[in-house]
Amino acid sequence: MQQEAGDLRCPRCRGRDVIRRGTFPRRFRSLPIGGRAVWIDLPVQRVECRDCGIVQQVQIAFADPRRSYTNSFERYAVDLCRVMTIRDVADHLGVSWDLIKDIHKRHLWHRYRRPNLTGLTRIAIDEICIGHGPRYLTVVLNLQTGAVIFVGQGKDKEALKPFWKRLGSRKRTIQAVAIDMSAAYLSAVWEHLPKAAVVFDRFHVIKLFNEKLSDLRRQVQNSAEAMAKQVLKGTRWLLLKNPENLDVDKNELARLEEALRLNQPLATAYYLKEDLRRFWDQPDKAAARRFLSDWIARAEASRITILKKFAKTLRVYRFGLLAWYDHPISTGPLEGTNNKIKTLQRRAYGYRDREYFTLRIYGLHETKYALVG
């Protein structure tokens, strides 16, 4: 394969007033035919530009001058990465893992280095523990598209600073933010999105109550007599399960009822937990407000210290609970994304290249198979 004289241009100024200065042999990997590798051998012309005075290789239409493969090979590898792991793609094409990783990283960088924020109105913010190096990441999800739009290091308000800066004038278009009851995230949202509604995620509210319920069960078991201790043993997960999920074949319902019968405070806390789930099933916001006030009053009247503290927490944060009736959103989609991130890291046995890991997170919503590694 050779280049025609009329096609020669200066690679810098694109001028045609050039002098040939010999060739440089190049070999490019191209699309395979069947299971066979295909190579293109090309003596690339070197030219001296009379206008610029430089001597360089001319540009090639079908390949990047800095790469050892064609543009079509690169596109094919990127397409395969959507449905296969990097190792599978490398084995299929007969190239190294590092080559496919570099191709994929460059593609992700061009596409996701600045995630699309157009039309952003509802977001979710949560942290994820990744277990290596900096242990926590703060992830922001576009609840309309399901795409991750920001990944920050850490789990405090400082981690969100680059996101607020990039958001710029789009801050005023955001109507609602779903978060857990983290003081750090709440402070950051109030500071940068003062007009946005803050919606506390129902999953985290119930999770917090379940933690209190587990603490109460532990206190009850420690102070119980021998027979009661035997009944309470192994009931933690029965208390945390939803009633409809109890396994009848394993006699879980009967075991739970026996444990509740033995201790009134534990029974009170359990039934209040089940009743709290009804908060999100009220017909409107006014009914939800009345329900929440009644629930808080009953928890405070129980004289159980743990319940009274939790009721105080709900009283302080009731604005975020009631906001759900104006904006019925949650961090649920983000929790699912976080699980994908953990699996992504686990299947790859961790990522030494933190930038590549972040880019993979940005592209998770377009992954067409289980997960990649």
C-alpha positions in Angstrom: 0.0 0.0 0.0 1.4 3.4 -1.0 0.4 7.1 -0.8 -0.2 9.1 -3.9 1.9 12.2 -4.4 -1.2 14.4 -4.9 -2.5 13.4 -1.5 0.6 14.7 0.4 0.0 17.6 2.8 1.8 19.1 5.7 0.5 17.5 8.9 0.6 20.9 10.7 -0.6 23.6 8.3 -2.2 21.3 5.8 -0.3 23.0 2.9 0.6 21.2 -0.3 4.0 22.8 -0.8 6.0 19.9 0.5 9.2 18.0 -0.4 9.4 14.2 0.0 11.9 13.1 2.6 11.7 9.4 2.4 9.3 6.9 4.1 9.0 5.2 7.4 7.6 1.6 7.5 4.5 1.3 9.7 2.3 -1.7 10.5 -1.3 -1.3 11.6 -3.6 -3.9 13.1 -7.0 -4.0 11.3 -10.3 -5.8 11.6 -9.9 -9.5 11.8 -11.4 -11.7 9.0 -13.0 -14.7 10.6 -10.5 -15.8 13.2 -7.4 -14.5 11.4 -5.6 -11.3 12.3 -5.2 -8.7 9.5 -2.3 -6.3 9.2 -1.8 -3.3 6.9 1.8 -2.6 6.0 2.3 1.0 4.8 5.5 3.0 4.1 4.4 6.3 5.5 5.7 9.3 3.6 7.8 11.9 5.4 7.6 15.4 4.1 9.3 18.8 4.6 6.9 21.7 4.5 8.3 24.8 2.8 5.9 27.0 4.7 6.4 25.6 8.2 9.9 24.2 7.9 9.0 21.0 9.7 9.8 17.4 8.7 7.1 14.9 9.8 5.1 11.9 8.7 2.0 12.8 6.7 -1.4 12.1 8.3 -3.2 8.8 7.6 -7.0 8.8 7.0 -7.7 5.3 8.5 -5.5 5.5 11.6 -4.2 7.7 14.3 -0.6 8.5 13.7 0.3 7.6 17.3 -1.5 4.2 17.3 -0.5 0.8 15.9 -4.1 -0.1 14.9 -6.7 1.3 12.5 -9.7 3.4 13.5 -12.1 0.6 12.5 -10.2 -1.8 14.9 -10.6 0.7 17.7 -14.3 1.1 17.1 -14.8 -2.7 17.0 -12.9 -3.1 20.3 -15.1 -0.4 21.9 -18.3 -2.1 20.7 -17.2 -5.5 22.1 -16.4 -3.9 25.5 -20.1 -3.1 25.8 -21.0 -6.8 25.8 -17.8 -8.5 26.9 -15.1 -8.2 29.6 -11.8 -6.6 28.7 -10.1 -10.0 29.1 -12.7 -11.6 26.7 -12.2 -8.9 24.1 -8.4 -9.2 24.3 -8.5 -13.0 23.9 -11.0 -12.7 21.0 -8.8 -10.2 19.1 -5.5 -11.8 20.1 -4.0 -8.7 21.7 -2.9 -7.7 25.2 -5.3 -6.8 28.0 -3.5 -3.4 28.4 -4.1 -2.5 24.7 -7.9 -3.1 25.1 -7.9 -1.2 28.4 -6.2 1.8 26.8 -8.6 1.8 23.9 -11.6 1.6 26.2 -10.2 4.2 28.6 -9.6 6.7 25.8 -13.2 6.1 24.5 -14.7 6.6 28.0 -12.6 9.8 28.5 -13.8 11.4 25.3 -17.4 10.5 26.1 -17.7 10.9 29.9 -15.0 13.2 31.1 -17.8 15.9 31.3 -21.0 14.0 32.0 -24.1 15.6 30.5 -26.0 17.9 32.9 -28.6 19.2 30.4 -32.2 19.2 31.8 -31.1 18.1 35.3 -33.9 18.5 37.8 -33.7 15.6 40.3 -30.6 14.0 41.7 -29.6 11.5 44.4 -26.5 11.7 46.5 -24.9 8.8 48.5 -21.6 7.4 49.6 -20.1 4.0 48.8 -17.3 2.2 50.6 -14.9 0.7 48.1 -12.4 -0.7 50.6 -9.1 0.1 49.0 -7.0 3.4 49.0 -9.4 6.2 49.7 -12.2 4.1 51.2 -15.2 6.2 50.3 -16.6 7.7 47.1 -19.5 10.2 46.9 -21.7 9.4 44.0 -24.3 11.7 42.4 -27.0 10.2 40.1 -29.3 11.8 37.6 -32.6 10.2 38.6 -34.2 11.0 35.2 -31.6 9.1 33.2 -30.0 6.7 35.7 -26.6 8.0 34.8 -23.8 8.8 37.3 -22.9 12.5 36.8 -20.3 12.9 39.5 -17.8 10.8 41.5 -16.0 12.4 44.3 -13.3 11.3 46.8 -14.5 11.0 50.4 -17.9 11.2 52.0 -18.2 14.7 53.4 -19.3 18.0 51.9 -15.7 18.7 50.6 -16.2 15.7 48.3 -19.0 17.6 46.5 -17.1 20.8 45.9 -16.1 20.0 42.3 -19.7 19.0 41.5 -21.1 22.3 42.7 -18.5 24.2 40.7 -19.3 22.3 37.5 -23.0 22.6 38.1 -22.7 26.4 37.8 -25.9 28.1 36.7 -27.7 24.8 36.4 -28.2 24.8 40.2 -31.4 26.8 39.8 -33.0 24.0 37.7 -32.6 21.3 40.3 -36.0 20.8 42.0 -35.3 18.0 44.5 -32.4 16.0 46.0 -32.7 12.6 47.6 -30.2 11.9 50.4 -29.9 9.9 53.6 -30.0 11.9 56.8 -26.3 12.7 56.6 -25.6 16.1 58.2 -22.7 16.7 55.8 -24.7 16.2 52.7 -27.7 18.1 54.1 -25.4 21.1 54.9 -23.9 21.0 51.4 -27.3 20.8 49.7 -28.7 23.7 51.7 -25.6 25.8 51.0 -25.6 25.3 47.2 -29.2 24.4 46.3 -31.2 26.5 48.7 -34.4 26.3 46.6 -34.3 22.5 46.1 -36.4 20.2 48.1 -34.5 17.7 50.3 -36.1 14.3 50.3 -34.9 11.8 52.9 -34.7 8.3 51.5 -37.2 5.8 53.0 -34.8 3.0 52.9 -32.3 4.8 55.1 -35.0 5.9 57.5 -36.2 2.3 58.0 -32.5 1.1 58.2 -31.8 3.6 61.0 -34.8 2.3 62.9 -33.7 -1.3 62.4 -30.4 -0.4 63.9 -32.2 1.0 67.0 -34.4 -2.1 67.1 -31.3 -4.4 67.0 -29.8 -2.4 69.9 -33.0 -2.8 71.9 -33.1 -6.6 71.2 -29.5 -6.8 72.4 -30.3 -5.0 75.6 -33.3 -7.1 76.2 -31.4 -10.3 75.6 -28.5 -9.3 77.9 -30.9 -8.6 80.8 -33.3 -11.5 80.2 -33.5 -14.7 82.2 -32.1 -18.0 80.8 -35.3 -19.2 79.2 -36.1 -15.8 77.6 -32.5 -15.6 76.3 -33.0 -18.9 74.5 -36.2 -17.7 72.9 -34.6 -14.4 71.8 -31.5 -16.0 70.4 -31.3 -15.8 66.6 -34.4 -13.5 66.4 -32.5 -10.4 65.1 -33.2 -11.1 61.4 -36.8 -12.0 62.2 -37.3 -8.6 63.7 -35.8 -6.9 60.7 -37.7 -8.8 58.1 -41.0 -7.5 56.7 -43.8 -9.7 57.9 -44.7 -10.8 54.4 -41.2 -12.1 53.9 -41.2 -14.5 57.0 -40.7 -18.1 56.0 -43.7 -20.1 57.2 -42.0 -23.4 56.4 -39.2 -22.5 58.8 -41.7 -21.5 61.5 -40.3 -17.9 61.6 -43.6 -16.2 62.3 -44.3 -18.4 65.4 -40.7 -17.8 66.7 -41.1 -14.0 66.2 -44.5 -14.0 68.0 -43.0 -15.9 70.9 -40.1 -13.5 71.2 -42.5 -10.5 71.2 -44.8 -12.1 73.8 -41.9 -12.4 76.2 -40.9 -8.7 76.2 -43.3 -5.8 75.9 -40.7 -3.0 75.0 -39.4 -5.2 72.2 -43.0 -5.8 70.9 -43.8 -2.1 71.1 -40.7 -1.2 69.1 -41.4 -3.9 66.5 -45.0 -2.8 65.9 -44.0 0.8 65.7 -41.4 -0.1 63.0 -44.1 -1.9 61.0 -46.5 1.1 61.5 -43.8 3.5 60.3 -43.7 1.8 56.9 -47.3 3.1 56.4 -46.1 6.7 56.4 -45.3 6.4 52.6 -48.7 5.0 51.8 -50.8 7.9 53.0 -53.3 9.5 50.5 -51.7 13.0 50.6 -49.2 15.2 52.4 -51.7 16.4 55.0 -52.6 12.9 56.0 -48.9 12.0 56.1 -48.2 15.0 58.4 -51.0 13.8 60.8 -49.7 10.3 60.7 -46.1 11.3 61.4 -47.1 13.5 64.3 -49.2 10.7 65.8 -46.3 8.2 65.3 -43.8 10.5 67.0 -46.2 11.0 69.9 -46.7 7.3 70.4 -42.9 6.7 70.3 -42.3 9.4 72.9 -45.1 8.0 75.1 -43.5 4.5 75.0 -40.9 5.6 77.6 -38.4 3.5 75.8 -35.2 5.5 75.5 -34.2 4.3 72.1 -37.6 5.0 70.6 -37.7 8.4 72.2 -34.4 9.4 70.7 -35.5 8.1 67.3 -38.7 10.1 67.6 -36.7 13.2 68.3 -34.7 12.6 65.1 -37.8 12.3 63.0 -39.2 15.5 64.6 -36.1 17.4 63.5 -36.0 15.9 60.0 -39.8 15.7 59.3 -39.5 18.3 56.5 -37.4 15.8 54.5 -39.8 13.0 55.1 -42.9 15.1 54.1 -41.1 16.3 51.0 -41.5 12.9 49.5 -45.2 13.7 48.9 -44.1 16.7 46.7 -41.2 14.8 45.0 -41.6 10.9 45.3 -38.0 10.1 44.8 -35.4 8.1 46.7 -31.8 6.9 46.6 -33.0 3.5 45.5 -31.7 3.7 41.9 -28.4 5.0 43.4 -28.2 2.0 45.8 -28.5 -0.3 42.7 -25.7 1.6 41.0 -23.6 1.3 44.1 -24.0 -2.4 44.0 -22.9 -2.4 40.4 -19.8 -0.4 41.4 -18.9 -2.8 44.1 -19.3 -5.8 41.7 -17.3 -3.9 39.0 -14.4 -3.5 41.5 -14.7 -7.0 42.9 -14.6 -8.7 39.5 -11.6 -6.7 38.4 -9.9 -7.4 41.8 -9.5 -3.7 42.2 -8.3 -0.8 40.0 -4.8 0.6 40.1 -5.9 3.3 37.6 -8.3 5.4 39.6 -9.2 7.6 36.6 -10.2 4.5 34.6 -12.3 3.2 37.5 -14.1 6.6 37.7 -14.7 6.6 33.9 -16.1 3.0 34.1 -18.6 4.2 36.8 -19.7 7.0 34.5 -20.4 4.5 31.7 -22.2 1.9 33.9 -25.7 2.9 32.7 -24.8 1.8 29.2 -23.3 -1.6 30.1 -25.2 -4.2 28.2 -24.2 -7.3 30.2 -24.0 -8.3 33.9 -20.8 -6.4 34.8 -17.3 -5.9 33.6 -13.8 -6.7 35.0 
